[in-house]
Amino acid sequence: MGIGQKVRVTSIRDGLSGGVKQLVESGSIGEVKGYRVLDGANVGVVVKFNDDFSTWFFEEEVEPASGGRFRR
């Protein structure tokens, strides 16, 4: 997925904090702002939402907001 791509959070691998849970349940759309190296095998994406809140997600936890395929 590319920086600037609009995404929707579809699931959370680990527990949810209050703010992130609300974003997932409401179907909020965010924008990929960057990447986060998690370990030797995984890369996460940093997503910024309209309210200036940003956090990272595993790649499998988000999908393109337009329903298309991820750009690589």
Residue pairs with C-beta under 8 A, 6 or more apart in sequence:
1 7
1 32
1 45
1 59
1 62
1 64
1 70
1 71
1 72
2 32
2 70
2 71
2 72
3 32
3 33
3 34
4 31
4 32
5 31
5 32
5 64
5 70
5 71
6 29
6 30
6 31
6 64
6 65
6 66
7 29
7 30
7 31
7 32
7 45
7 47
7 62
7 63
7 64
7 65
8 27
8 28
8 29
8 30
8 62
8 63
8 64
8 65
9 20
9 23
9 24
9 28
9 30
9 47
9 57
9 61
9 62
10 24
10 61
10 62
10 63
11 24
11 60
11 61
12 20
12 21
12 24
12 57
12 61
13 58
13 60
13 61
16 24
19 53
20 55
23 30
23 49
23 53
28 49
28 50
29 49
29 65
30 47
30 48
30 49
30 50
30 54
31 47
31 48
32 45
32 46
32 47
33 46
33 47
33 48
33 54
34 45
34 46
35 43
35 44
35 45
35 46
36 43
36 44
36 45
36 46
36 56
37 43
37 44
38 44
38 58
42 58
42 59
43 59
44 56
44 57
44 58
44 59
45 56
45 57
45 59
45 62
46 54
46 55
46 56
47 54
47 55
47 56
47 57
47 62
48 54
64 70
